[in-house]
Amino acid sequence: MRTFLYLLVQMLMASAMLLKPASAAPSQTPPLPEIGFAIIKTSRVAVMEGLLVPGGSFSKQIDSNFSAFLIKHRDEYFLFDTGMGRQIGEQYRADMPLWWRPFFKYEAPVSPAREQLDRAGIAPLSRVILSHSHWDHAGGTLDFPEAKIGVAAAEMDLIRHPTRGPGGTWASQIASESIQWEQLKFQPQPYRGYAQSLDLFGDGTVVLVPMPGHTPGSIGLFLTVDSGQVYFFIGDVAWTVDAIKAGAPKFWAAAALVDGHAEQTQHSVEHLRSLMRQDPALVLLPAHDSATQDRLGYFPQWVK
């Protein structure tokens, strides 16, 4: 009888354990990279494929992103470009003429980089670097009053003499006397075929190079992440990787409005094609290429 009662108790206890809800496994946040980056999409716009992709359709639309790139180098974070900022509505009304608005626009609501970083507890930043000063790259400059805003010295003439429109450096974004401009000084140190470069941390992981053409002071950023993979952020030298592979210039009407020097811009495109042949593993990241950015994922996801 005792044996029977003992077995019965054991069976009841086992049944109770089976019926008890399993405790949820503790959630784990993936470790941050030592050196890596995250793409912060602030807005997008649907455009005709043929404007961005050589041979693309003019009846099909694809996304063009307005992104900022958060770079992490050990204990330091900085942005490469800002995308659209908190004040983009007012800035757009002030500096985009009415007749251009149907062709050059952005989709609301905007998710400014500053707000995404604040929610993640990544703020303040000590530095923001602009690939160039056009409105869709410098739109969040005023959101980072604590940061130094780095630009190539050759870009400062545009900043001192702002213009309006789709290829403009807008006064509403960059004319404030409170902005702490930092003129980046390139060194006569060749890097991957570029005659000058700036090794930002002195360890070869973050290297800036001048890429004039789209604007006089356009710059690119090479980043070697934890895995050893090298990414090259190229701003608006080209709008898509497919355009670079084809060696095609921007659609002629758009290029006439936004490229300051078409011949220099095309020279930069040809150099990118040469880099891709020399190093097929190199990943190019145009600022607006949604297809490339979609594959890599968006903040808070990190590329390491």
N, C-alpha and C positions, 0 to 999 in steps of 0.2 A: 504493500500500500504506500509506504514512504517513497519507494522508488517511483511509483506512478505519479505521486504528488510532485516529486522533484522534477520529473520530466515535463509535467504539465506546466509548472512554473517557468521552466526554461523556454518552453515553446511560447508561452504568453509574452515573456520578456523579448524574445526574438521577434515576435510579431509587432510588438510596440516599437522596436528599433526600426523595422521596415517601414512602419507608418509615419515615423517622425520625419518632418521635412528636413531635407539636407540643408545645412547652413551654406550660404553662398560663399564661394571662394573670394577671398579679399581681392579687390580690383588693384591692378598694378599699372602704374604709369610707366610707359616705356622710358628708359633712361635717355637723357638728352645727349646729343653728340658733343664731342670735344670741339670738332670743327664740322659744321654742316649748315644747312639753310632750310628755310620754309618759305613757301610762296603765299603771299597774302593777297587774295583777290579782293579788290575794293569795289569793282563794278565790272560791267561787261556791256557790249553792244552787239547786236546782230548786223552783219554786213554781207554784201554780195561776195560770194566765194571768189569770183574773178578779180576782185580788188586786192586780195591777199595771196592767192595761190595761182601761179602761172598756169594758164590753160583752164582755170576753174570756171564754173558756170556763173552766169550773171542772173540766173533765175533761182539759184539756190543760195541760202544764207547760212553763214557759220559765225560762231562767236569770235569776237576780238576782246581780249581781257585788258583790264586796267589794273595792273598788279604792282605791288611792292615786294621786295625780296629781303627777308630778314636773315642776316648772316650772323652766325655764332662762331666766335673764335675764342675758345677756352672760356674765360669768364666775361668776355665782352660781347655785346650785341650791337649791331648797327644795321641801318636800312640802306639798301641800294634802290633808289627811287622810292616815291611815296604813294603813287597811284592817286586816286581821288581822296580829298580830305573833307573835313567837317564843313568847310565853307564853300564847297564846290558850286552849290546852287547860286550863291551871290556872285561868285567869281565868273561863272559861266554867263550870267545875265549881264555882267559888266563888260566882259571882254570877248564874247563870241557874237559877232554881228548876226542880226536876224537872218540874213540871206544864207548864211552858212549852217545854221542850226539843223535843217533837215538832213544834212550830209555828215555833219560831225557832232555827235551827241554821245550820251552815256545813259545807261539804264538806272533808274531809281528803284528801290532805295539803295543808297551807297552804304558800304560798310567800311568806314575809314580804318586805315592801319592803326592809328592811335587808339581807337576804341577797342579793336581786337587785341592789341597788346596790353591795354589796361586791364581787360577782363582776364587775361592770362597772367597778370602780375609781372609782365616784362616792361618795366618803365621805371624811371625815365631812361632815355637813350642819350649817350654822350655825343653821338655822331650820326649824321645822315649824309650819304653820298648820292649825288644826282648823276645819272648817265648823261643827261642834258637837261636844259631848263624849260622845255616845252610844257604846256599847261597840263597835259595828261600824265606827266612824270613828276612835276613839282607841286601838284595840287594840295598835298598835305604838308608842305613846308612849314606853314604857320601853326600846325598842330604840335610841333616839336620845338617850342621856344627855348628849351634848355640845351638843345643840341647844336653843335657846330655843323653847318651845312657845307659839305665839301663839293667843289666843282673845279674843273680844269681852269687854269688862268685864262685860256682862250675863250671861255664861255662868259667871262665877266662883262664883255662889251654888250652882249645881248641883255644881260641882267641890268646893266646901267641904262640901257635904252630899250625898254620893253615895247612890245608890239601887241596887236590884237589878232584874233582870228585863229584858224586851225593850226597854222605853223608858228604860233606866237609864243613869246615868253611874256606872260601876263603880269602887268603891274599889280593887279589885285592879289597875286600870289607871292611876288618876290620883291616888291618895292619897299616893304616895311623896314625902317631903320633898326628895328629890334632883331632882325635876322643876323646871326653870327656866321658870316661867310668865312669859309676856309679855302684858300686857293691851294689846290694840290700841285705839288712841284715834282714833275717827272724827272727822272735821272737818266743820264746817257748810258743806260744799261740795257742792251738788247734782250728781248724776251720773245720767244716763239715768232721771230720774224719782225717784231715791232722794234723800231730803233730806240725807243725810250720806254721806261716802265717805272712803276713805283711799288715796291714790296712793302705793303702796308704794315706788317708786323715783323719783318726781317727774317721770316722763316720759310718763305717761298709758298705759303699756303694761300695767301690773298694778294694777288698782283693786279694792279691797274695798268691799263695801256691807253694811249690816246688813239681815237678812231674818228678823226675829223671828216666832215662831209655833210651828214645830216644837219649838224650844227658845227660851228668852229671848234667847240670844246667837248664834243661827244667823246665818251670814254667807255671802255669795256672792263669787265672784271673777271679774272680767272680765279676759280676757287677749287682747291683740292680738299675733299672731305675725308672723313675718317677711313672710308673704304679704300682710299687711293684714287677714286674716280675724280676726273677733272671736269668741271662745268665752266662754260664761258658765257657770261651774261653780256649781251651785245646791244642792249637798248633798242634803238630804232634804226640801226644800220640796215636791217631788213625786218619785215614784219612776221615772216614765217621761215622755218627751216626749209620747207619745200622750195621757197623762192631762192634760198641760198644754193641749194643743190642744183637748181636749174640755171643759176647764174643770172637770174632775171632781175632787172630793176623794178622798182615799185611801179604800179599803174601810173601812166604818164601824167594824168590830170592831178592825181593826189601828190605825186612827186614834185610837180611844179609848185604846189602850195606849201609843202612841208620840208623838202630837202633844200638846204641852203646851197649846196654845191654838188650837183648830180654826178660829176666826173669823180670827185673824191669819194663820194658814197659808193659808187660802183667799184672803185679801186679797193675799198674796204670789203665789199662783197667778194671780190676775186681773191683777196687774201684769206678770207674765211674758207672759201672753197679749197684753197691750197692747204690750209690747216687740217681740214677734214680728210683730205687725201693722205697727208702725212701721219695723222693720228685718227684712225677711224673710230676709236673709242671716245674721243672728245665729244661732249654733249653741249650743243649750242642752245642757249635760252634767249630767244627774242622776247622783248617785254610784253608783246601782245599775242603771242602764239598759244591759243587756247588748247590745241591738240597736244602740244608738248607738255604744257603745264598740267593738263588733265591727267596725263600718264604718271606724273610725279606726285600729284596730290597737293592738298592745300593745308595751310596752317589751321590747327596746331600739329599737323603731321610734318615730320622732319625728314629731310633727305640727308643721309649720313654716309 
